[in-house]
Amino acid sequence: MINTDLLAGPALNDPVSFERAWRSVGYGCPLVSAEVTGRRLHDALEQQWALDSSGVLTYAPLAVSGNVRYSFDAAGPVGDRVAPGDVFVDGAPLRQEASYRVVTTSYTLTGQDGYPALGDYREPARHRRDTDSFPAYVAALGTLVAVSTGRVSVKPAPLFGPPGSEGLLVTPADPVPGLPAPVAAEEEAARDAGRRPVC
């Protein structure tokens, strides 16, 4: 669970200090590894999108390991954006009844982050706290390299309706403006309160 980006410094060989690594990750939760079924793993991926109490769509993405790939349909309804056949682990399609070992924070595994599908786990094992494990990982790795892309992809959505329908193509302003102040303030308040950000 990453709290903030671990941004590269101005120099190519800019060292990552303990403070920068510690602040970028976690809340001091223990990491837990556990077994979940492929069905539960798929359901947790679906739970990245949720409607809040006022009907606003929220998106809280899960970070997946380097051996996981999936695609989603951004235009699909909540709860039906990730087809099980579009999830791959170690290059093989996700098997709904198979057991998979996952690692996340105890907070996420117990459904506190909005992923109740993960709550049906077996054989949990507690590990170091997130705030300790990431700086240790950085120290052991020595050199950080940007993560690979392509773990998560969006299925192409049609830009236009069926033939004969009218549409309007709008070119965004250059540069694209940032979030309006009220939205940015709402995003910050949601993050500070531990809620999902507004999409």
N, C-alpha and C positions, 0 to 999 in steps of 0.2 A: 504494500500500500504506500504509494508515493504521495507525500504532502505537497511537494513543490518540485519544480524542475531543478536538477543539479546542473546549472548552466556552466558551459565552458568559460574559462577565464580568457583575458585578452591575449595571453601568450600561448603558443602551441604546447608548451610543456608546463602549463600552469598547474601546480599541485592542488589536489583536493584536500583541504584541511579537514581535520576531524570535525570541527565545528560545522563546516559546510555539509559534510556527509550526514552528520547527526541531525541537523535541522531539516534536511530534505526528506527524511523518512520517518514515518510512524508517530505513534502516540505513546510508546513504551509498552505496547501490548506484546505478550508472548506470541511467537510464531508457533503454529501447530500444524503438523502433517496428519492427514487422515485419509481414509478410503471413502470414496463416494462412487455411486453408480454413474454410468454414462448418461442416464436419464436425468439424474440430479445435476450433473455438470452442464448438460444442455439447458435445463430449466434455469440454472443460475445465470447462464449467458442471456437468456430471455429477460431475466429480472434486471438487466442493466437499464431498461427503459421502464418507467412507471409513471402513472398519473398521480399527481399529488392531490390533496384534499380539495383543491379548487379546480381540478381538472387539467392542470398544466402538465405537459409532458416533461419529465426529467430524465436525464441520462447520467449514469454513474458507471463509467467503464471499468471493467476488471482488467488487470494486467495479466496476460497469459504468458506461459513459459515459451522458450524458444522452440520447443517441439510441438507447439499447438498452432494451428491455423484455422480460421473460420471466416466466413463471409456472412453478411446480413443484408436484409432488404430494408433500407431506410424508409421506404414508403409503406411497409407492412404495418398491420395493426399491432399494438402493444401485446406481447405474449405470442406473437407469430412472426418474428423478424428473422430468427435464426433457424434454418431447416436443419434437422439432425444430420442429414447427408452432406451438409456444407461444413461440418466440423471434422477436423483431422488431428489425430494425436500420433506422433511418430510416423507421419505419412499415411496412416491407415484411417479409414472412416471411423468415427465415434460409434462404438457399439453400446446401445442403450442399457443392456443388462450386464455389461462388463464392469469391473471394478478398476478405478483409477486413483492413484495417490496424488493428493493436492497439498499444497502448503500455502497458508495464508495466516493472517492474524487471528487470534482467538475471537476478537470482536466480530470479524467478518464471518468466521466459521459458525458462530452461534446465531447468525441471522441479525445481528445488531446494525449492519450496514445496508439492510434492505435486500439481502439474498437469502431468504428463508429456505430455499432449496438445498443449500449446503448444510442445513441443520440435521439432515438425516445421514450422519457420517458414522463410520466405524473405525476402530483401532486408532484412536487419537494418540499422538505423541507430542509432548510439549518440548519446545526448543528455546533458544535465547530470545530475548526481547528484540523487536524490530529495530529499536534505536541502537542496540548493540551489534546486531548481526550485519547491518549494512556497512557501517564503518569498518568492521572486521573484513567483510567481503572486499571493500575497496582496498584496504591495506594488503590483503592476500593477493589480489589481482595485480596490483602494481600499476597498471595502465588501463584506464577506462577507454573503451571504444564505443561509439554510438551504437545503440541496439539496431538489430536488423529490422528492415521494414518488411511488410508483407504478411505479418502475423494475422492482421485483421484487415478485411477488405469489404467494400460496399458493393453490392450487386448493382450493375448499371440500371438506372431507372430511365424510362423514356422521357425525353425532354418535351415531347409534343403529344397531344391526344391522338385519337384515331384519325385517319384521313378524313378530311372535310371539316374537322372541328377547327375553331379559331383559337389562336393563342397569341401571346405577346412575349417577345424576348426582350428582357431588360438588361442592359449593361450596367454593372455596378459602378459607382463613382470611383475614381482613382485618386488617391488611395482609398481602399474600403474603410469607412469610418469605424472607430472603435465602438464599444458598447455605450449606449446613452448612460448618463450618470445614474439615473434611478435603477437601471438594470444592473449596472456594475455594482452599485451599493447593495442591491438585493442578492447578487451572486456572493459578495463578500460576507454579508450577514448569514446566508445559508451555510457557507463554508465554516464560519466561526461558530455556528450553532450545531455543527455536525450533521446538517441536513444535505440532501442531494441538491446540486445546483440546478437552476432552471435551464432547460434546453434553449 
